[in-house]
Amino acid sequence: MIKTVIYSRVSSESERQNTERQTKELQEYANRMNYDVVEIFEEKVRGLKRTIKDLFFQRCWNWLKKERLIKY
């Protein structure tokens, strides 16, 4: 089974947009593909600047390296 992570993001914190639907759909896809979801990252932000995006990506990247899911 292939290990994978889920990354869900919305650009608004309104009621209309949420990461729950995205995460659910991605989990269903992972199940169909027989992937083992080992972590879920959700981001709910509005008006992100690039440096903040980079920090979030870095957190995900560091987690992947720590769990030895990637080699770099």
C-alpha positions in Angstrom: 0.0 0.0 0.0 1.3 3.4 -0.9 1.6 6.0 1.9 0.2 9.4 1.1 -0.9 12.7 2.7 -3.9 14.8 2.0 -3.6 18.6 1.6 -6.8 20.6 1.6 -6.9 24.3 1.2 -9.6 27.0 0.9 -8.8 30.7 0.4 -11.7 32.0 2.5 -12.9 31.3 6.0 -16.6 31.7 5.0 -19.3 29.1 5.7 -19.5 28.5 1.9 -15.9 27.3 1.6 -14.5 24.6 3.9 -11.9 21.9 3.7 -14.2 19.2 5.0 -15.6 18.5 1.5 -12.2 18.5 -0.1 -10.8 16.2 2.5 -13.7 13.8 2.3 -13.4 13.6 -1.5 -9.6 13.0 -1.3 -10.1 10.3 1.4 -12.6 8.6 -0.9 -10.2 8.8 -3.8 -7.4 7.4 -1.6 -9.5 4.5 -0.6 -10.4 3.7 -4.2 -6.7 3.8 -5.1 -5.8 1.7 -2.1 -3.6 4.5 -0.6 -2.7 4.6 3.1 -3.4 8.2 4.2 -1.0 8.8 7.0 -1.6 12.5 7.6 -4.1 15.2 6.7 -3.1 18.9 6.3 -5.8 21.5 6.2 -5.3 25.1 5.5 -8.1 27.8 5.8 -6.7 31.2 5.0 -7.6 34.4 3.3 -5.2 36.7 1.4 -2.1 34.7 2.1 1.2 36.2 1.2 3.8 34.0 -0.4 6.0 33.8 2.7 3.2 32.4 4.8 2.4 29.8 2.1 6.0 28.8 2.1 6.0 28.3 5.9 3.0 26.0 5.6 4.6 24.1 2.8 7.8 23.8 4.9 5.8 22.4 7.8 4.4 19.7 5.5 7.8 19.0 3.9 9.5 18.7 7.3 6.8 16.2 8.5 7.3 14.1 5.3 11.1 14.0 5.9 10.6 13.2 9.6 8.3 10.3 8.8 10.8 9.2 6.2 8.1 9.2 3.5 10.4 11.1 1.2 14.2 11.1 0.7 15.8 14.4 0.0 
